[in-house]
Amino acid sequence: LPAAAELRVGGSIADLSARLPPALDGGFMPSKVAAVANGAIDAAAFAAGAITSTVLADDAITGAKIANGSITATEAPALANLDVAVSTRAQAGDAVALTADERNAVADALLDRSLSGHTTAGTAGKALSNVDAAISTLPSAAANASAVWATALPGSFSSGQAGNVLAGRAAPGDAMALVADAVSAAAVSTAGAAKVAGAVLDEPLGTHTTPGTGGVALSRIDATVTSRAATGAAMALTSGERNAVASVIDGLLTTNHGSGNWITATGFAVAGDAMALTPGERTAVASASAAATAPAVWATAVGTPASGTFGWYVRRLFQAVFNRQELALTGGGRITFYDDDSATPICTVDLRDVANNAIVIPATTPARRAKAVFA
């Protein structure tokens, strides 16, 4: 206030009294500000927490009251994140329910975490690191097994311990003294014999290879007797077996019947080959009399000789004389000779007169002669 003893106020006391509030609010006089100059109130002018949601009236801040450009393009996307009320979101310390995929991701991240970075005593990471180090220093299974089997028995093992018990067992081949009356003779002869027999029969034969032993003899009985060929039964030989037999036969035949390959049937004379007779063979042929040869020739059955052979001509002559014949006007007079079946022609003969003209025969059924029938 001015240092003067009085305060000079323009206007009347009544007018000034009308402008004052009727009462103080908390010791302060409430008043209204018509206008505030730009920059007159900045953030530093407000104490922390001075403006809360309870201080501001509903709709106190509207779009019309926000100056253009007060929210920039970089700030606008952040406002788009306010798609729900902030009060609906979790606060610090709230429990959060994770989805299955999120739980799996957390578990994977935990299990994939390197143990080398966790060295604080008492933490789970340090404990796991200690377990890994302890396991890596343990001996391998092979080393443990080797140590077990390499331990001398009975050693320091006392009665009742496994090492001592094993050391007291009989080794293979040790003589065993039976305690008198420990088992009855009947038990030894029945149960004992059955166990021994069972062990013998269950013994693999492949481990017994000493010649002359029963194991070797039994190992040769590797199939049932009924599956083998009986005496006189036909046997299917393998290719190698057939070749071996053929070689033996070839040797025997070569030794007894001359050279040549009896396996491939080569090196022998075939029908039509010229043959050089030995002096002995020539003498034998020369000594054969005509009287002895002729009966053999004439006594030979005609059969079906090859065309052009002497036997073939003899057979055709026989057929021409004794088989069916037919005389017809065909070709100016023709005789047809038939095979033994009286149906298959074997040859024809054209007939001509002395002037080589066709002969004249009755123009009726051709003349025939049936096949001869011998009495």
C-alpha positions as CSV (number, residue, x, y, z in Angstrom):
1,L,0.0,0.0,0.0
2,P,1.1,3.6,-0.4
3,A,2.9,5.2,2.4
4,A,0.2,7.8,2.7
5,A,-2.1,7.6,5.5
6,E,-5.1,7.3,3.3
7,L,-6.1,5.3,0.2
8,R,-7.6,7.3,-2.5
9,V,-10.1,5.2,-4.6
10,G,-12.0,6.7,-7.5
11,G,-15.8,6.4,-7.1
12,S,-18.0,6.2,-4.2
13,I,-17.7,3.8,-1.2
14,A,-21.0,2.2,-2.1
15,D,-19.8,1.5,-5.7
16,L,-16.6,-0.1,-4.3
17,S,-18.5,-2.1,-1.8
18,A,-20.7,-3.5,-4.5
19,R,-17.7,-4.8,-6.4
20,L,-16.2,-6.7,-3.4
21,P,-17.4,-10.3,-2.6
22,P,-19.6,-10.7,0.3
23,A,-17.2,-13.0,2.2
24,L,-13.6,-14.4,2.0
25,D,-12.9,-17.9,0.8
26,G,-10.3,-19.5,3.1
27,G,-8.9,-16.2,3.9
28,F,-8.7,-15.2,0.3
29,M,-10.8,-12.9,-1.8
30,P,-12.2,-14.7,-4.8
31,S,-12.0,-12.8,-8.0
32,K,-12.3,-13.2,-11.7
33,V,-9.6,-12.3,-14.3
34,A,-11.0,-10.8,-17.5
35,A,-7.8,-11.3,-19.5
36,V,-4.3,-12.6,-19.0
37,A,-1.4,-11.4,-21.2
38,N,0.4,-14.0,-23.4
39,G,3.2,-15.7,-21.4
40,A,2.0,-14.2,-18.1
41,I,1.3,-17.7,-16.7
42,D,3.7,-20.5,-17.6
43,A,4.3,-24.1,-16.3
44,A,6.6,-22.8,-13.6
45,A,3.8,-20.7,-12.1
46,F,1.8,-23.9,-11.2
47,A,2.8,-26.0,-8.2
48,A,3.0,-29.7,-8.8
49,G,-0.5,-31.2,-8.6
50,A,-2.1,-27.8,-8.6
51,I,-4.4,-28.7,-11.5
52,T,-6.3,-32.0,-11.1
53,S,-9.4,-33.5,-12.6
54,T,-11.4,-32.2,-9.6
55,V,-10.3,-28.6,-10.2
56,L,-11.3,-28.5,-13.8
57,A,-15.0,-28.4,-14.6
58,D,-16.4,-30.8,-17.1
59,D,-15.8,-29.6,-20.7
60,A,-13.6,-26.9,-19.2
61,I,-11.1,-27.6,-22.0
62,T,-12.7,-27.8,-25.5
63,G,-11.4,-27.8,-29.0
64,A,-12.3,-24.2,-29.4
65,K,-10.0,-23.3,-26.4
66,I,-6.9,-25.0,-27.9
67,A,-5.0,-22.7,-30.1
68,N,-4.3,-23.8,-33.7
69,G,-0.9,-25.4,-34.0
70,S,-0.6,-26.2,-30.3
71,I,-0.6,-29.9,-31.2
72,T,2.0,-30.6,-33.9
73,A,2.1,-33.4,-36.5
74,T,4.6,-35.4,-34.4
75,E,2.3,-35.3,-31.3
76,A,-0.9,-36.1,-33.1
77,P,-0.2,-39.9,-33.6
78,A,0.4,-40.2,-29.8
79,L,-3.2,-38.9,-29.2
80,A,-4.5,-41.8,-31.5
81,N,-3.2,-44.2,-28.8
82,L,-5.8,-42.9,-26.4
83,D,-8.4,-45.3,-27.7
84,V,-9.7,-46.2,-24.3
85,A,-9.9,-44.5,-20.9
86,V,-6.5,-44.5,-19.2
87,S,-8.2,-45.6,-16.0
88,T,-9.0,-49.0,-17.6
89,R,-5.3,-49.8,-18.0
90,A,-3.1,-51.6,-15.5
91,Q,-1.1,-49.5,-13.1
92,A,2.5,-50.2,-11.9
93,G,2.4,-53.4,-9.7
94,D,-0.9,-54.7,-11.1
95,A,-1.0,-58.5,-12.0
96,V,-1.1,-59.0,-15.7
97,A,-2.6,-62.2,-17.3
98,L,-0.3,-63.3,-20.2
99,T,-1.5,-65.2,-23.3
100,A,-0.1,-68.7,-24.0
101,D,2.2,-67.3,-26.7
102,E,3.5,-64.6,-24.3
103,R,4.1,-67.2,-21.6
104,N,6.1,-69.3,-24.1
105,A,8.1,-66.3,-25.2
106,V,9.0,-65.5,-21.6
107,A,9.9,-69.1,-20.9
108,D,12.1,-69.3,-24.1
109,A,13.8,-66.1,-23.2
110,L,14.5,-67.4,-19.7
111,L,15.9,-70.7,-20.9
112,D,18.0,-69.1,-23.6
113,R,19.5,-66.7,-21.2
114,S,23.3,-67.1,-20.8
115,L,24.3,-68.3,-17.4
116,S,27.7,-66.6,-17.6
117,G,26.3,-63.2,-16.8
118,H,24.7,-64.3,-13.5
119,T,27.3,-64.4,-10.7
120,T,25.5,-63.0,-7.7
121,A,25.5,-65.5,-4.9
122,G,22.1,-66.8,-3.9
123,T,20.4,-66.1,-7.3
124,A,18.9,-68.8,-9.4
125,G,21.2,-68.0,-12.3
126,K,24.3,-68.5,-10.1
127,A,22.8,-71.8,-8.7
128,L,22.2,-73.1,-12.2
129,S,25.7,-72.1,-13.3
130,N,27.1,-74.0,-10.3
131,V,25.1,-77.1,-11.3
132,D,26.5,-77.0,-14.9
133,A,30.0,-76.6,-13.6
134,A,29.6,-79.5,-11.1
135,I,28.1,-81.9,-13.7
136,S,30.8,-81.1,-16.2
137,T,33.5,-82.2,-13.7
138,L,31.9,-85.5,-13.0
139,P,33.6,-88.6,-14.5
140,S,31.9,-90.2,-17.5
141,A,29.8,-93.5,-17.3
142,A,32.7,-95.3,-19.0
143,A,35.1,-94.0,-16.4
144,N,32.8,-95.0,-13.6
145,A,32.3,-98.5,-15.0
146,S,36.1,-98.9,-15.5
147,A,36.7,-97.9,-11.9
148,V,34.1,-100.4,-10.7
149,W,35.4,-103.4,-12.7
150,A,39.1,-102.4,-12.0
151,T,38.6,-102.5,-8.2
152,A,40.4,-105.4,-6.6
153,L,38.3,-107.8,-4.6
154,P,37.8,-108.3,-1.7
155,G,39.9,-105.3,-1.0
156,S,38.6,-103.3,1.9
157,F,35.1,-104.6,1.6
158,S,33.8,-106.1,4.9
159,S,31.5,-109.0,5.3
160,G,28.1,-108.5,3.8
161,Q,29.2,-105.9,1.3
162,A,28.8,-106.6,-2.4
163,G,32.6,-106.6,-3.0
164,N,33.2,-109.1,-0.3
165,V,30.3,-111.4,-1.4
166,L,31.5,-111.4,-5.1
167,A,35.0,-112.2,-4.0
168,G,33.7,-115.2,-2.2
169,R,32.0,-116.7,-5.3
170,A,33.6,-119.6,-7.1
171,A,35.3,-118.7,-10.4
172,P,34.6,-120.7,-13.6
173,G,36.5,-124.0,-13.4
174,D,36.9,-124.0,-9.6
175,A,36.3,-127.3,-7.9
176,M,33.3,-127.2,-5.6
177,A,33.2,-129.2,-2.3
178,L,29.7,-130.0,-1.3
179,V,29.0,-130.0,2.4
180,A,28.0,-133.4,3.7
181,D,24.2,-133.9,3.6
182,A,23.8,-130.3,2.4
183,V,21.5,-131.6,-0.4
184,S,20.0,-135.0,-0.9
185,A,21.2,-137.3,-3.6
186,A,17.7,-137.1,-5.1
187,A,17.9,-133.4,-5.3
188,V,21.3,-133.5,-7.0
189,S,20.1,-136.2,-9.4
190,T,16.9,-134.5,-10.4
191,A,16.8,-130.8,-9.9
192,G,20.6,-130.5,-10.4
193,A,20.7,-132.7,-13.4
194,A,17.8,-130.8,-15.0
195,K,19.5,-127.5,-14.5
196,V,22.8,-128.8,-15.9
197,A,21.0,-130.3,-18.9
198,G,19.1,-127.1,-19.4
199,A,22.3,-125.1,-19.3
200,V,23.9,-127.4,-21.8
201,L,21.0,-127.3,-24.2
202,D,20.7,-123.5,-24.0
203,E,24.5,-123.0,-24.6
204,P,25.1,-121.2,-28.0
205,L,26.8,-123.6,-30.4
206,G,28.7,-120.9,-32.1
207,T,31.2,-120.5,-29.2
208,H,32.3,-124.2,-29.5
209,T,34.7,-124.5,-32.4
210,T,37.3,-127.1,-31.2
211,P,37.4,-130.0,-33.6
212,G,36.3,-133.3,-32.2
213,T,34.1,-131.8,-29.5
214,G,30.4,-132.4,-29.0
215,G,29.7,-128.7,-29.6
216,V,31.2,-128.8,-33.1
217,A,29.3,-132.0,-33.9
218,L,26.0,-130.5,-32.7
219,S,26.6,-127.3,-34.6
220,R,26.6,-129.3,-37.9
221,I,23.1,-130.4,-37.2
222,D,21.7,-127.0,-38.3
223,A,18.6,-128.2,-40.0
224,T,16.0,-130.9,-39.5
225,V,16.8,-134.3,-41.0
226,T,13.5,-134.4,-42.8
227,S,14.5,-131.3,-44.7
228,R,17.4,-133.1,-46.3
229,A,17.2,-135.2,-49.4
230,A,16.6,-138.9,-49.0
231,T,18.6,-141.6,-50.7
232,G,17.8,-141.6,-54.4
233,A,15.9,-138.3,-54.3
234,A,16.4,-135.8,-57.1
235,M,18.6,-132.9,-56.2
236,A,18.6,-129.4,-57.7
237,L,22.2,-128.5,-58.2
238,T,23.5,-125.0,-58.1
239,S,25.2,-123.5,-61.2
240,G,28.6,-124.1,-59.6
241,E,27.7,-127.7,-58.8
242,R,26.4,-128.4,-62.3
243,N,29.7,-127.0,-63.8
244,A,31.7,-129.2,-61.4
245,V,29.8,-132.3,-62.4
246,A,30.0,-131.4,-66.1
247,S,33.8,-131.0,-65.8
248,V,34.2,-134.5,-64.3
249,I,31.9,-136.0,-67.0
250,D,33.8,-134.1,-69.8
251,G,37.1,-135.6,-68.5
252,L,35.8,-139.1,-68.4
253,L,34.2,-138.9,-71.9
254,T,37.4,-137.3,-73.4
255,T,39.5,-140.1,-71.9
256,N,37.3,-142.9,-73.1
257,H,35.8,-141.5,-76.3
258,G,38.2,-139.0,-77.8
259,S,38.8,-135.3,-77.6
260,G,36.1,-132.6,-77.8
261,N,34.2,-130.4,-75.3
262,W,31.4,-132.4,-73.9
263,I,30.1,-129.5,-71.9
264,T,29.6,-127.1,-74.9
265,A,29.1,-130.0,-77.4
266,T,31.9,-128.6,-79.7
267,G,34.8,-130.3,-81.3
268,F,32.7,-133.3,-82.6
269,A,31.6,-134.3,-86.1
270,V,28.0,-133.4,-87.0
271,A,25.8,-134.8,-89.8
272,G,27.3,-134.2,-93.2
273,D,30.9,-133.7,-92.0
274,A,33.6,-135.6,-93.9
275,M,35.2,-138.2,-91.7
276,A,38.7,-139.6,-92.0
277,L,38.7,-143.3,-91.2
278,T,41.6,-144.9,-89.5
279,P,43.4,-147.7,-91.3
280,G,41.6,-150.2,-89.0
281,E,38.2,-148.6,-89.8
282,R,38.9,-148.7,-93.6
283,T,39.8,-152.4,-93.3
284,A,36.6,-153.1,-91.4
285,V,34.5,-151.3,-94.1
286,A,36.3,-153.1,-96.9
287,S,35.8,-156.5,-95.3
288,A,32.0,-156.0,-95.1
289,S,30.6,-158.1,-98.0
290,A,27.9,-156.9,-100.4
291,A,25.8,-159.8,-99.3
292,A,25.9,-158.6,-95.7
293,T,25.2,-155.0,-96.7
294,A,22.3,-155.5,-99.1
295,P,20.0,-157.2,-96.6
296,A,20.6,-154.4,-94.2
297,V,19.7,-151.8,-96.8
298,W,16.6,-153.5,-98.1
299,A,15.4,-154.2,-94.5
300,T,15.6,-150.5,-93.6
301,A,12.1,-149.0,-92.9
302,V,11.3,-146.3,-95.4
303,G,9.8,-143.9,-92.9
304,T,9.9,-140.2,-94.0
305,P,13.2,-139.7,-95.8
306,A,14.5,-136.3,-96.7
307,S,13.7,-134.9,-100.1
308,G,16.2,-135.9,-102.8
309,T,17.5,-139.0,-101.0
310,F,17.4,-142.5,-102.4
311,G,14.8,-143.4,-99.8
312,W,12.6,-140.5,-100.9
313,Y,12.6,-141.7,-104.5
314,V,11.8,-145.2,-103.5
315,R,8.9,-144.0,-101.4
316,R,7.6,-141.8,-104.3
317,L,7.9,-144.7,-106.7
318,F,5.9,-146.9,-104.4
319,Q,3.2,-144.1,-104.1
320,A,3.0,-143.7,-107.8
321,V,2.4,-147.4,-108.4
322,F,0.1,-148.2,-105.5
323,N,-1.6,-145.0,-104.3
324,R,-4.7,-143.3,-105.7
325,Q,-4.6,-141.8,-109.2
326,E,-7.0,-139.5,-111.1
327,L,-7.3,-138.9,-114.9
328,A,-9.1,-135.6,-115.8
329,L,-9.5,-133.2,-118.8
330,T,-7.6,-130.5,-116.8
331,G,-4.8,-129.2,-118.9
332,G,-5.8,-131.3,-121.9
333,G,-5.6,-134.5,-120.0
334,R,-3.7,-134.9,-116.7
335,I,-3.0,-137.7,-114.2
336,T,-2.8,-136.6,-110.5
337,F,-0.9,-138.9,-108.0
338,Y,-1.9,-138.7,-104.3
339,D,-0.1,-139.2,-101.0
340,D,-0.8,-142.0,-98.6
341,D,-3.9,-140.1,-97.3
342,S,-5.5,-140.3,-100.8
343,A,-6.3,-136.6,-100.5
344,T,-3.0,-134.7,-100.8
345,P,-1.6,-134.5,-104.4
346,I,2.1,-135.3,-104.7
347,C,2.7,-134.8,-108.4
348,T,0.9,-134.5,-111.8
349,V,1.6,-135.9,-115.3
350,D,0.1,-134.3,-118.5
351,L,-1.0,-136.8,-121.2
352,R,-0.5,-136.1,-124.9
353,D,-1.1,-138.0,-128.2
354,V,1.6,-138.8,-130.7
355,A,1.3,-135.3,-132.2
356,N,1.7,-133.8,-128.7
357,N,-1.9,-132.7,-128.7
358,A,-4.4,-133.0,-125.9
359,I,-6.0,-136.3,-125.6
360,V,-9.7,-136.8,-125.9
361,I,-11.5,-138.6,-123.1
362,P,-15.2,-138.8,-122.2
363,A,-16.5,-135.5,-120.8
364,T,-17.9,-137.3,-117.8
365,T,-16.7,-138.1,-114.3
366,P,-12.9,-138.3,-114.4
367,A,-11.4,-141.8,-114.4
368,R,-10.0,-142.8,-110.9
369,R,-8.0,-145.5,-109.4
370,A,-8.2,-146.2,-105.8
371,K,-5.3,-146.8,-103.5
372,A,-4.0,-150.4,-103.6
373,V,-4.8,-152.7,-100.7
374,F,-2.2,-155.4,-100.1
375,A,-3.5,-158.9,-99.1
